[in-house]
């Protein structure tokens, strides 16, 4: 019998295998997570809302379906981002406006995981309404990077990333509009995947047809992320863009990794600054694909207008989804939220039409680029983790960013083209801070992307870097 220390070090796939075999019980897994959370979270503030008792009760009611698919989690405890609603569990969205909000039902992504045998042990911290890539809010405070407690863990899925990096959970939910899954994955040395829109059903929401923001899996390895994606996918009647469950599991793609024929690497998409050490680490990691016969070239699609497109469409989305809050609760909104909503309100229909047309042209340029390349590879984040007390990265070297979100510009290409993207650990700076490399695949080609990511993970062979205890 494994003790709690051994249980928290298991991969999610190993844990599920033991659960399926009956070698460990869901209750034992919940107890192991609870003990770890009690010991660790006081240092990092990743899981401000716990539902351990609910998870124990849920474990007693867990019913194994007659046929279990590849995404059956068999009672594995997971963490849910505080933007996702769990029935009967406090969900604040990181906002004082909703500091007492108790949802009456699961949202779609949570219900999918519940049906897949997940147990929910806690809500992970997020910036206010997930806006910004540094996890802090006025309800629960700051979440700290476990590699250095003075630094940011990234955002907006920062609490989820920290919970994984510190062994408090085996899997965690995340969401991604402007790198919200990918940036904290890079900053915490875990794996985060942004799927194509519709791959993971979500909502219901005010704008169910939008294609910019998606839910996705986070884990400690590519294989664990594939497992969670298998658990999350499936068509749902209340999500009009949701996709059917693929015929082949994503874990199969990971277990039989393919070698890309040709990849294109770019340090910066040709449009902004990147920390030189981060760029060098990512370039070295990408070059290692050549060891298995891949042609590695410096190449990128034309992204000259990506900043303008993203800001226009993001601002419009903020108006539709969060605009009413500005009218009723302005004093409770952080300045960055107010700026983003008001930017959207100041745009004309002509401005939006121009952005939509430009987005279409960007998509076509990327598809033409993918005719010659299997994968676009670039840094996940342009900088290592920075001071947690900086609300956002306002300057890098001599470049001053125009607003609170432009410093995550390397995430925009996947978002605007509905392409899946994944961040995997690829190295550490001279100061011992994690660096992630981002792989962008063809739209709806999650299996292919996971296959290539698994191959690079195998090549890099970084070993097991989580769970970690750097604060001890």
DRENDO-1510 file (C-alpha; in Angstrom, 1 decimal, always signed):
<recs>
REC; n; res; u; v; w
REC; 1; UNK; +0.0; +0.0; +0.0 .
REC; 2; UNK; +1.3; +3.4; -1.0 .
REC; 3; UNK; +1.5; +6.2; +1.6 .
REC; 4; UNK; +0.4; +9.7; +1.0 .
REC; 5; UNK; +3.8; +10.9; +0.1 .
REC; 6; UNK; +4.0; +8.3; -2.6 .
REC; 7; UNK; +0.5; +8.9; -3.9 .
REC; 8; UNK; +1.0; +12.6; -4.5 .
REC; 9; UNK; +4.1; +11.8; -6.6 .
REC; 10; UNK; +2.1; +9.6; -9.0 .
REC; 11; UNK; +1.3; +10.8; -12.4 .
REC; 12; UNK; -2.4; +11.2; -13.1 .
REC; 13; UNK; -2.3; +8.2; -15.5 .
REC; 14; UNK; -0.5; +6.0; -12.9 .
REC; 15; UNK; -3.1; +7.1; -10.2 .
REC; 16; UNK; -6.0; +6.3; -12.5 .
REC; 17; UNK; -4.5; +2.9; -13.3 .
REC; 18; UNK; -4.3; +2.1; -9.6 .
REC; 19; UNK; -7.8; +3.3; -9.0 .
REC; 20; UNK; -9.2; +1.2; -11.8 .
REC; 21; UNK; -7.4; -1.9; -10.5 .
REC; 22; UNK; -8.6; -1.3; -6.9 .
REC; 23; UNK; -5.1; -1.0; -5.6 .
REC; 24; UNK; -6.0; +2.5; -4.1 .
REC; 25; UNK; -9.4; +4.0; -3.3 .
REC; 26; UNK; -10.8; +7.4; -4.3 .
REC; 27; UNK; -11.0; +8.2; -0.5 .
REC; 28; UNK; -7.3; +7.4; -0.1 .
REC; 29; UNK; -6.5; +9.8; -3.0 .
REC; 30; UNK; -8.7; +12.5; -1.5 .
REC; 31; UNK; -7.0; +12.1; +1.9 .
REC; 32; UNK; -3.5; +12.3; +0.3 .
REC; 33; UNK; -4.5; +15.5; -1.5 .
REC; 34; UNK; -6.0; +17.0; +1.6 .
REC; 35; UNK; -2.9; +16.3; +3.7 .
REC; 36; UNK; -0.7; +17.8; +1.0 .
REC; 37; UNK; -2.9; +20.9; +0.7 .
REC; 38; UNK; -2.9; +21.5; +4.4 .
REC; 39; UNK; +0.9; +21.3; +4.4 .
REC; 40; UNK; +1.6; +23.3; +1.3 .
REC; 41; UNK; -1.1; +25.8; +0.4 .
REC; 42; UNK; -0.3; +28.2; +3.3 .
REC; 43; UNK; +2.9; +29.0; +1.4 .
REC; 44; UNK; +1.4; +29.6; -2.1 .
REC; 45; UNK; -2.3; +30.4; -1.7 .
REC; 46; UNK; -3.3; +28.4; -4.8 .
REC; 47; UNK; -6.5; +26.8; -3.4 .
REC; 48; UNK; -8.5; +29.4; -1.4 .
REC; 49; UNK; -11.7; +27.4; -1.5 .
REC; 50; UNK; -11.7; +23.7; -0.6 .
REC; 51; UNK; -14.5; +21.1; -0.9 .
REC; 52; UNK; -12.8; +18.1; +0.6 .
REC; 53; UNK; -15.8; +16.9; +2.5 .
REC; 54; UNK; -17.9; +17.1; -0.7 .
REC; 55; UNK; -15.2; +15.1; -2.5 .
REC; 56; UNK; -15.4; +12.4; +0.2 .
REC; 57; UNK; -19.1; +12.3; -0.1 .
REC; 58; UNK; -18.9; +12.2; -3.9 .
REC; 59; UNK; -16.4; +9.3; -3.7 .
REC; 60; UNK; -19.0; +7.2; -1.8 .
REC; 61; UNK; -21.5; +7.8; -4.5 .
REC; 62; UNK; -19.2; +7.2; -7.5 .
REC; 63; UNK; -20.8; +4.9; -10.0 .
REC; 64; UNK; -18.8; +3.1; -12.6 .
REC; 65; UNK; -20.6; +3.1; -15.9 .
REC; 66; UNK; -21.1; -0.2; -17.8 .
REC; 67; UNK; -18.6; +1.0; -20.4 .
REC; 68; UNK; -15.7; +3.2; -19.4 .
REC; 69; UNK; -14.0; +5.2; -22.1 .
REC; 70; UNK; -10.4; +6.3; -22.2 .
REC; 71; UNK; -11.3; +9.4; -20.2 .
REC; 72; UNK; -12.7; +7.6; -17.2 .
REC; 73; UNK; -10.9; +9.0; -14.1 .
REC; 74; UNK; -12.2; +6.5; -11.6 .
REC; 75; UNK; -12.4; +8.8; -8.7 .
REC; 76; UNK; -9.3; +10.9; -9.2 .
REC; 77; UNK; -9.4; +14.2; -7.2 .
REC; 78; UNK; -8.9; +17.3; -9.4 .
REC; 79; UNK; -8.8; +21.0; -8.9 .
REC; 80; UNK; -11.3; +23.4; -10.7 .
REC; 81; UNK; -10.4; +27.0; -11.6 .
REC; 82; UNK; -12.5; +29.6; -9.8 .
REC; 83; UNK; -14.1; +30.7; -13.1 .
REC; 84; UNK; -15.8; +27.3; -13.5 .
REC; 85; UNK; -19.0; +26.7; -11.5 .
REC; 86; UNK; -19.4; +23.7; -9.3 .
REC; 87; UNK; -22.8; +23.1; -7.8 .
REC; 88; UNK; -22.9; +24.1; -4.1 .
REC; 89; UNK; -19.3; +25.3; -4.0 .
REC; 90; UNK; -18.3; +29.0; -3.7 .
REC; 91; UNK; -17.4; +30.4; -7.1 .
REC; 92; UNK; -16.2; +34.0; -7.0 .
REC; 93; UNK; -14.5; +34.5; -10.4 .
REC; 94; UNK; -11.9; +36.4; -8.3 .
REC; 95; UNK; -14.4; +39.3; -7.9 .
REC; 96; UNK; -15.8; +41.0; -4.8 .
REC; 97; UNK; -19.1; +41.2; -6.7 .
REC; 98; UNK; -19.4; +37.5; -6.4 .
REC; 99; UNK; -17.7; +36.9; -3.1 .
REC; 100; UNK; -20.7; +35.0; -1.7 .
REC; 101; UNK; -21.8; +33.3; -5.0 .
REC; 102; UNK; -22.9; +29.6; -4.6 .
REC; 103; UNK; -23.9; +28.1; -8.0 .
REC; 104; UNK; -27.0; +25.9; -8.2 .
REC; 105; UNK; -25.6; +23.6; -10.8 .
REC; 106; UNK; -22.4; +22.5; -12.5 .
REC; 107; UNK; -21.3; +24.3; -15.6 .
REC; 108; UNK; -20.8; +22.2; -18.7 .
REC; 109; UNK; -17.1; +21.6; -18.4 .
REC; 110; UNK; -17.5; +20.6; -14.8 .
REC; 111; UNK; -20.4; +18.3; -15.5 .
REC; 112; UNK; -18.4; +16.5; -18.2 .
REC; 113; UNK; -15.6; +15.8; -15.7 .
REC; 114; UNK; -18.0; +14.7; -13.0 .
REC; 115; UNK; -19.5; +12.2; -15.5 .
REC; 116; UNK; -15.9; +11.0; -16.2 .
REC; 117; UNK; -15.4; +10.1; -12.6 .
REC; 118; UNK; -13.5; +13.2; -11.3 .
REC; 119; UNK; -13.8; +14.3; -7.7 .
REC; 120; UNK; -13.6; +18.0; -7.0 .
REC; 121; UNK; -11.4; +18.9; -4.0 .
REC; 122; UNK; -11.0; +22.7; -4.4 .
REC; 123; UNK; -11.2; +25.9; -6.5 .
REC; 124; UNK; -8.0; +27.4; -7.7 .
REC; 125; UNK; -7.3; +31.1; -7.5 .
REC; 126; UNK; -7.5; +33.3; -10.6 .
REC; 127; UNK; -7.3; +37.0; -11.4 .
REC; 128; UNK; -10.5; +39.0; -11.4 .
REC; 129; UNK; -12.7; +37.4; -14.1 .
REC; 130; UNK; -9.5; +35.8; -15.4 .
REC; 131; UNK; -8.3; +39.1; -16.8 .
REC; 132; UNK; -4.5; +39.3; -16.7 .
REC; 133; UNK; -1.5; +37.0; -16.5 .
REC; 134; UNK; -0.7; +37.5; -12.8 .
REC; 135; UNK; -2.9; +35.7; -10.3 .
REC; 136; UNK; -4.1; +38.1; -7.7 .
REC; 137; UNK; -7.5; +39.5; -6.7 .
REC; 138; UNK; -9.3; +41.5; -3.9 .
REC; 139; UNK; -11.1; +38.4; -2.6 .
REC; 140; UNK; -8.2; +35.9; -1.9 .
REC; 141; UNK; -5.0; +37.9; -2.6 .
REC; 142; UNK; -1.9; +36.7; -4.5 .
REC; 143; UNK; -1.0; +33.2; -5.6 .
REC; 144; UNK; +2.8; +32.8; -5.4 .
REC; 145; UNK; +5.2; +30.9; -7.6 .
REC; 146; UNK; +6.5; +27.8; -5.8 .
REC; 147; UNK; +9.9; +28.1; -7.5 .
REC; 148; UNK; +10.4; +31.5; -5.9 .
REC; 149; UNK; +7.7; +32.9; -3.5 .
REC; 150; UNK; +8.5; +36.5; -4.4 .
REC; 151; UNK; +7.5; +35.9; -8.1 .
REC; 152; UNK; +4.2; +35.6; -10.0 .
REC; 153; UNK; +2.9; +32.2; -11.1 .
REC; 154; UNK; +1.4; +33.7; -14.2 .
REC; 155; UNK; -2.3; +33.7; -15.0 .
REC; 156; UNK; -5.1; +33.5; -15.3 .
REC; 157; UNK; -5.0; +29.7; -14.5 .
REC; 158; UNK; -2.2; +30.4; -11.9 .
REC; 159; UNK; -3.8; +28.6; -9.0 .
REC; 160; UNK; -4.3; +25.5; -11.0 .
REC; 161; UNK; -0.6; +25.5; -12.2 .
REC; 162; UNK; +0.7; +26.0; -8.7 .
REC; 163; UNK; -1.6; +23.2; -7.3 .
REC; 164; UNK; +0.0; +20.9; -9.9 .
REC; 165; UNK; +3.5; +22.0; -9.4 .
REC; 166; UNK; +3.3; +21.5; -5.6 .
REC; 167; UNK; +1.7; +18.1; -5.7 .
REC; 168; UNK; -1.7; +19.3; -4.3 .
REC; 169; UNK; -3.5; +17.8; -7.4 .
REC; 170; UNK; -2.9; +15.4; -10.2 .
REC; 171; UNK; -5.0; +17.3; -12.8 .
REC; 172; UNK; -6.5; +20.8; -12.9 .
REC; 173; UNK; -8.9; +22.8; -15.2 .
REC; 174; UNK; -7.8; +25.9; -16.9 .
REC; 175; UNK; -9.1; +28.4; -19.4 .
REC; 176; UNK; -7.3; +30.4; -22.1 .
REC; 177; UNK; -8.0; +33.6; -24.0 .
REC; 178; UNK; -4.6; +35.2; -24.1 .
REC; 179; UNK; -2.3; +32.5; -22.8 .
REC; 180; UNK; -4.1; +31.9; -19.5 .
REC; 181; UNK; -3.4; +28.2; -19.6 .
REC; 182; UNK; +0.0; +28.5; -21.3 .
REC; 183; UNK; +1.7; +31.3; -19.3 .
REC; 184; UNK; +1.3; +29.7; -15.9 .
REC; 185; UNK; +2.4; +26.4; -17.3 .
REC; 186; UNK; +5.6; +28.0; -18.4 .
REC; 187; UNK; +6.1; +29.9; -15.1 .
REC; 188; UNK; +5.5; +26.8; -13.0 .
REC; 189; UNK; +7.1; +24.0; -15.1 .
REC; 190; UNK; +3.9; +22.0; -15.8 .
REC; 191; UNK; +2.0; +21.3; -19.0 .
REC; 192; UNK; -1.0; +23.3; -20.2 .
REC; 193; UNK; -3.0; +22.9; -23.4 .
REC; 194; UNK; -5.3; +25.3; -25.2 .
REC; 195; UNK; -7.5; +23.1; -27.4 .
REC; 196; UNK; -9.4; +24.3; -30.5 .
REC; 197; UNK; -12.7; +26.0; -29.7 .
REC; 198; UNK; -15.4; +23.4; -29.2 .
REC; 199; UNK; -13.1; +20.6; -28.4 .
REC; 200; UNK; -13.9; +21.0; -24.7 .
REC; 201; UNK; -17.6; +22.0; -24.3 .
REC; 202; UNK; -18.1; +24.9; -21.9 .
REC; 203; UNK; -20.7; +27.4; -20.8 .
REC; 204; UNK; -23.5; +28.1; -20.9 .
REC; 205; UNK; -22.5; +31.7; -21.2 .
REC; 206; UNK; -23.6; +35.1; -22.5 .
REC; 207; UNK; -21.8; +34.6; -25.8 .
REC; 208; UNK; -21.8; +30.8; -26.6 .
REC; 209; UNK; -20.6; +31.3; -30.2 .
REC; 210; UNK; -17.4; +33.1; -29.4 .
REC; 211; UNK; -14.2; +31.4; -30.4 .
REC; 212; UNK; -11.5; +33.2; -28.4 .
REC; 213; UNK; -11.8; +31.8; -24.9 .
REC; 214; UNK; -11.6; +28.0; -24.3 .
REC; 215; UNK; -11.4; +25.6; -21.4 .
REC; 216; UNK; -8.6; +23.1; -21.4 .
REC; 217; UNK; -6.5; +20.6; -19.4 .
REC; 218; UNK; -3.5; +21.1; -17.2 .
REC; 219; UNK; -1.2; +18.4; -15.8 .
REC; 220; UNK; +2.4; +17.5; -14.9 .
REC; 221; UNK; +3.1; +15.7; -18.2 .
REC; 222; UNK; +1.8; +15.5; -21.8 .
REC; 223; UNK; +0.3; +12.1; -21.1 .
REC; 224; UNK; -1.6; +13.4; -18.1 .
REC; 225; UNK; -3.0; +16.3; -20.2 .
REC; 226; UNK; -4.1; +13.8; -22.8 .
REC; 227; UNK; -5.9; +11.8; -20.2 .
REC; 228; UNK; -7.7; +14.9; -19.0 .
REC; 229; UNK; -8.6; +15.9; -22.5 .
REC; 230; UNK; -10.1; +12.5; -23.1 .
REC; 231; UNK; -12.2; +13.1; -19.9 .
REC; 232; UNK; -13.4; +16.6; -21.0 .
REC; 233; UNK; -14.3; +16.2; -24.7 .
REC; 234; UNK; -17.8; +15.5; -26.2 .
REC; 235; UNK; -20.6; +17.2; -27.9 .
REC; 236; UNK; -23.1; +19.0; -25.5 .
REC; 237; UNK; -26.5; +20.3; -26.6 .
REC; 238; UNK; -26.0; +23.6; -24.6 .
REC; 239; UNK; -22.7; +24.4; -26.3 .
REC; 240; UNK; -23.5; +25.1; -30.0 .
REC; 241; UNK; -19.8; +24.9; -31.1 .
REC; 242; UNK; -18.9; +21.7; -29.2 .
REC; 243; UNK; -17.4; +18.8; -31.2 .
REC; 244; UNK; -18.1; +15.1; -31.2 .
REC; 245; UNK; -15.8; +12.8; -29.2 .
REC; 246; UNK; -12.9; +11.7; -31.5 .
REC; 247; UNK; -12.9; +8.0; -32.5 .
REC; 248; UNK; -9.3; +7.6; -31.3 .
REC; 249; UNK; -8.2; +8.7; -27.8 .
REC; 250; UNK; -5.7; +11.4; -27.2 .
REC; 251; UNK; -3.7; +9.0; -25.0 .
REC; 252; UNK; -3.2; +6.8; -27.9 .
REC; 253; UNK; -1.6; +9.7; -29.7 .
REC; 254; UNK; +0.8; +10.2; -26.8 .
REC; 255; UNK; +1.6; +6.5; -26.4 .
REC; 256; UNK; +2.5; +6.3; -30.1 .
REC; 257; UNK; +4.3; +9.7; -30.7 .
REC; 258; UNK; +5.1; +10.8; -34.2 .
REC; 259; UNK; +8.0; +12.7; -35.5 .
REC; 260; UNK; +7.2; +16.0; -37.3 .
REC; 261; UNK; +8.7; +16.2; -40.7 .
REC; 262; UNK; +9.5; +20.0; -40.6 .
REC; 263; UNK; +8.9; +22.6; -37.9 .
REC; 264; UNK; +9.3; +26.3; -37.9 .
REC; 265; UNK; +10.8; +28.1; -34.9 .
REC; 266; UNK; +10.5; +31.8; -34.1 .
REC; 267; UNK; +11.8; +33.6; -31.1 .
REC; 268; UNK; +9.2; +36.5; -31.2 .
REC; 269; UNK; +6.8; +36.2; -34.2 .
REC; 270; UNK; +8.7; +39.2; -35.5 .
REC; 271; UNK; +6.6; +41.6; -33.5 .
REC; 272; UNK; +8.0; +42.1; -30.0 .
REC; 273; UNK; +10.7; +41.7; -27.4 .
REC; 274; UNK; +11.7; +38.4; -25.8 .
REC; 275; UNK; +14.1; +37.9; -22.9 .
REC; 276; UNK; +17.3; +36.7; -24.6 .
REC; 277; UNK; +17.9; +33.8; -22.2 .
REC; 278; UNK; +14.3; +32.5; -22.6 .
REC; 279; UNK; +14.7; +32.7; -26.4 .
REC; 280; UNK; +18.0; +30.8; -26.3 .
REC; 281; UNK; +16.6; +28.1; -24.1 .
REC; 282; UNK; +13.6; +27.6; -26.4 .
REC; 283; UNK; +15.7; +27.7; -29.5 .
REC; 284; UNK; +17.9; +25.0; -28.1 .
REC; 285; UNK; +14.9; +22.8; -27.2 .
REC; 286; UNK; +13.3; +23.2; -30.6 .
REC; 287; UNK; +16.6; +22.3; -32.3 .
REC; 288; UNK; +16.6; +19.0; -30.5 .
REC; 289; UNK; +13.8; +17.8; -32.8 .
REC; 290; UNK; +16.6; +17.3; -35.3 .
REC; 291; UNK; +17.9; +14.4; -33.2 .
REC; 292; UNK; +15.0; +12.3; -34.5 .
REC; 293; UNK; +15.2; +13.5; -38.1 .
REC; 294; UNK; +12.9; +16.6; -38.0 .
REC; 295; UNK; +13.9; +19.5; -40.2 .
REC; 296; UNK; +14.1; +22.5; -38.0 .
REC; 297; UNK; +14.1; +25.9; -39.6 .
REC; 298; UNK; +13.6; +29.5; -38.4 .
REC; 299; UNK; +10.3; +30.4; -39.9 .
REC; 300; UNK; +6.9; +32.0; -39.0 .
REC; 301; UNK; +3.7; +33.1; -40.7 .
REC; 302; UNK; +3.2; +36.9; -41.2 .
REC; 303; UNK; +1.8; +38.2; -37.9 .
REC; 304; UNK; +2.3; +41.9; -38.6 .
REC; 305; UNK; -1.2; +43.0; -37.4 .
REC; 306; UNK; -1.8; +40.4; -34.7 .
REC; 307; UNK; -1.7; +42.9; -31.8 .
REC; 308; UNK; -4.4; +45.2; -33.3 .
REC; 309; UNK; -6.6; +42.2; -34.2 .
REC; 310; UNK; -6.4; +40.6; -30.8 .
REC; 311; UNK; -7.0; +43.8; -28.8 .
REC; 312; UNK; -10.1; +44.7; -30.9 .
REC; 313; UNK; -11.7; +41.3; -30.6 .
REC; 314; UNK; -10.8; +40.8; -27.0 .
REC; 315; UNK; -12.3; +44.2; -26.1 .
REC; 316; UNK; -15.5; +43.4; -28.0 .
REC; 317; UNK; -15.8; +40.1; -26.1 .
REC; 318; UNK; -15.3; +41.9; -22.7 .
REC; 319; UNK; -18.2; +44.3; -23.6 .
REC; 320; UNK; -20.5; +41.4; -24.4 .
REC; 321; UNK; -19.6; +39.2; -21.4 .
REC; 322; UNK; -18.6; +41.7; -18.7 .
REC; 323; UNK; -20.1; +45.0; -19.9 .
REC; 324; UNK; -23.2; +44.9; -17.6 .
REC; 325; UNK; -20.9; +44.8; -14.6 .
REC; 326; UNK; -19.3; +48.1; -15.5 .
REC; 327; UNK; -22.8; +49.8; -15.3 .
REC; 328; UNK; -23.7; +48.2; -12.0 .
REC; 329; UNK; -20.5; +47.5; -10.1 .
REC; 330; UNK; -17.8; +49.8; -11.5 .
REC; 331; UNK; -16.2; +50.5; -8.1 .
REC; 332; UNK; -15.5; +46.8; -7.6 .
REC; 333; UNK; -13.7; +46.3; -10.9 .
REC; 334; UNK; -10.0; +46.6; -11.2 .
REC; 335; UNK; -8.6; +49.3; -13.5 .
REC; 336; UNK; -7.5; +46.8; -16.2 .
REC; 337; UNK; -11.1; +45.4; -16.5 .
REC; 338; UNK; -12.5; +48.9; -16.8 .
REC; 339; UNK; -10.0; +49.8; -19.5 .
REC; 340; UNK; -10.7; +46.7; -21.5 .
REC; 341; UNK; -14.5; +47.1; -21.4 .
REC; 342; UNK; -14.3; +50.8; -22.2 .
REC; 343; UNK; -11.9; +50.1; -25.1 .
REC; 344; UNK; -14.6; +47.8; -26.5 .
REC; 345; UNK; -17.3; +50.3; -26.0 .
REC; 346; UNK; -15.3; +53.0; -27.9 .
REC; 347; UNK; -14.9; +50.8; -31.0 .
REC; 348; UNK; -17.1; +51.3; -34.0 .
REC; 349; UNK; -18.7; +48.5; -36.1 .
REC; 350; UNK; -16.2; +49.5; -38.7 .
REC; 351; UNK; -13.3; +48.9; -36.3 .
REC; 352; UNK; -14.7; +45.4; -35.5 .
REC; 353; UNK; -15.4; +44.6; -39.2 .
REC; 354; UNK; -11.8; +45.5; -40.0 .
REC; 355; UNK; -10.5; +43.2; -37.2 .
REC; 356; UNK; -12.7; +40.3; -38.4 .
REC; 357; UNK; -11.5; +40.6; -41.9 .
REC; 358; UNK; -7.9; +40.9; -40.8 .
REC; 359; UNK; -8.4; +37.8; -38.6 .
REC; 360; UNK; -9.6; +35.9; -41.6 .
REC; 361; UNK; -6.5; +36.9; -43.6 .
REC; 362; UNK; -4.2; +35.9; -40.7 .
REC; 363; UNK; -5.9; +32.5; -40.6 .
REC; 364; UNK; -5.3; +32.0; -44.4 .
REC; 365; UNK; -1.6; +33.0; -44.0 .
REC; 366; UNK; -1.2; +30.5; -41.2 .
REC; 367; UNK; -2.9; +27.7; -43.3 .
REC; 368; UNK; -0.5; +28.5; -46.2 .
REC; 369; UNK; +2.4; +28.4; -43.8 .
REC; 370; UNK; +1.2; +25.0; -42.5 .
REC; 371; UNK; +1.4; +23.6; -46.0 .
REC; 372; UNK; +5.2; +23.5; -45.5 .
REC; 373; UNK; +5.4; +22.9; -41.8 .
REC; 374; UNK; +3.9; +20.5; -39.3 .
REC; 375; UNK; +4.4; +22.7; -36.2 .
REC; 376; UNK; +5.0; +26.3; -35.2 .
REC; 377; UNK; +7.3; +26.5; -32.2 .
REC; 378; UNK; +8.1; +29.5; -30.0 .
REC; 379; UNK; +8.5; +30.6; -26.4 .
REC; 380; UNK; +5.4; +30.2; -24.2 .
REC; 381; UNK; +6.2; +33.4; -22.4 .
REC; 382; UNK; +8.6; +36.2; -23.3 .
REC; 383; UNK; +10.1; +36.4; -19.8 .
REC; 384; UNK; +10.8; +34.3; -16.8 .
REC; 385; UNK; +8.5; +34.8; -13.8 .
REC; 386; UNK; +8.7; +38.3; -12.4 .
REC; 387; UNK; +7.9; +40.2; -9.2 .
REC; 388; UNK; +4.4; +39.2; -8.0 .
REC; 389; UNK; +3.8; +42.8; -6.9 .
REC; 390; UNK; +4.0; +44.0; -10.5 .
REC; 391; UNK; +0.4; +43.9; -11.7 .
REC; 392; UNK; +1.7; +43.0; -15.2 .
REC; 393; UNK; +4.9; +43.3; -17.2 .
REC; 394; UNK; +4.8; +46.9; -18.4 .
REC; 395; UNK; +8.3; +46.9; -19.9 .
REC; 396; UNK; +11.0; +44.5; -21.1 .
REC; 397; UNK; +14.4; +45.9; -21.9 .
REC; 398; UNK; +13.6; +49.2; -23.7 .
REC; 399; UNK; +10.2; +48.2; -24.9 .
REC; 400; UNK; +7.2; +49.7; -23.1 .
REC; 401; UNK; +4.0; +47.7; -23.4 .
REC; 402; UNK; +0.9; +49.7; -24.3 .
REC; 403; UNK; -1.5; +47.9; -21.9 .
REC; 404; UNK; -1.7; +45.1; -19.3 .
REC; 405; UNK; -2.1; +42.2; -21.8 .
REC; 406; UNK; +0.2; +42.9; -24.7 .
REC; 407; UNK; +3.2; +41.3; -23.0 .
REC; 408; UNK; +1.6; +37.9; -23.7 .
REC; 409; UNK; +1.5; +38.5; -27.4 .
REC; 410; UNK; +3.2; +35.2; -28.2 .
REC; 411; UNK; -0.1; +33.5; -27.2 .
REC; 412; UNK; -2.2; +35.4; -29.7 .
REC; 413; UNK; -1.5; +33.4; -32.9 .
REC; 414; UNK; -3.2; +30.3; -31.5 .
REC; 415; UNK; -6.1; +32.2; -30.1 .
REC; 416; UNK; -6.9; +34.1; -33.3 .
REC; 417; UNK; -6.6; +31.1; -35.6 .
REC; 418; UNK; -8.5; +28.6; -33.5 .
REC; 419; UNK; -5.4; +26.5; -33.4 .
REC; 420; UNK; -4.5; +24.2; -30.5 .
REC; 421; UNK; -1.4; +25.0; -28.5 .
REC; 422; UNK; +0.5; +23.4; -25.7 .
REC; 423; UNK; +3.2; +24.5; -23.3 .
REC; 424; UNK; +5.7; +22.0; -22.0 .
REC; 425; UNK; +8.7; +22.5; -19.7 .
REC; 426; UNK; +12.0; +22.9; -21.7 .
REC; 427; UNK; +14.6; +24.2; -19.3 .
REC; 428; UNK; +15.6; +26.7; -16.5 .
REC; 429; UNK; +17.3; +30.0; -16.5 .
REC; 430; UNK; +20.6; +30.6; -14.8 .
REC; 431; UNK; +18.6; +31.7; -11.8 .
REC; 432; UNK; +16.7; +28.4; -11.7 .
REC; 433; UNK; +13.4; +29.7; -13.0 .
REC; 434; UNK; +11.3; +27.5; -15.3 .
REC; 435; UNK; +10.9; +28.1; -19.0 .
REC; 436; UNK; +8.2; +26.6; -21.2 .
REC; 437; UNK; +8.2; +26.1; -25.0 .
REC; 438; UNK; +5.0; +26.5; -27.0 .
REC; 439; UNK; +3.9; +24.2; -29.8 .
REC; 440; UNK; +1.1; +25.4; -32.1 .
REC; 441; UNK; -0.6; +22.8; -34.2 .
REC; 442; UNK; -3.2; +22.9; -37.0 .
REC; 443; UNK; -6.8; +23.7; -36.1 .
REC; 444; UNK; -8.6; +20.7; -34.5 .
REC; 445; UNK; -5.5; +18.6; -34.8 .
REC; 446; UNK; -5.1; +18.1; -31.0 .
REC; 447; UNK; -4.1; +14.4; -31.4 .
REC; 448; UNK; -1.3; +15.3; -33.8 .
REC; 449; UNK; -0.1; +18.2; -31.5 .
REC; 450; UNK; -0.1; +15.9; -28.4 .
REC; 451; UNK; +1.9; +13.3; -30.3 .
REC; 452; UNK; +4.6; +15.9; -31.3 .
REC; 453; UNK; +4.6; +17.3; -27.7 .
REC; 454; UNK; +5.1; +13.8; -26.3 .
REC; 455; UNK; +8.0; +13.2; -28.7 .
REC; 456; UNK; +9.7; +16.5; -27.6 .
REC; 457; UNK; +9.1; +15.7; -23.9 .
REC; 458; UNK; +10.8; +12.3; -24.5 .
REC; 459; UNK; +13.7; +14.0; -26.3 .
REC; 460; UNK; +14.3; +16.6; -23.6 .
REC; 461; UNK; +14.0; +14.0; -20.9 .
REC; 462; UNK; +14.0; +16.6; -18.1 .
REC; 463; UNK; +12.9; +14.1; -15.5 .
REC; 464; UNK; +10.3; +14.7; -12.8 .
REC; 465; UNK; +10.4; +18.3; -11.6 .
REC; 466; UNK; +7.1; +18.2; -9.8 .
REC; 467; UNK; +5.8; +18.0; -7.1 .
REC; 468; UNK; +8.3; +20.4; -5.7 .
REC; 469; UNK; +9.2; +21.8; -2.3 .
REC; 470; UNK; +11.4; +24.9; -3.0 .
REC; 471; UNK; +9.9; +26.9; -0.1 .
REC; 472; UNK; +11.2; +24.4; +2.5 .
</recs>
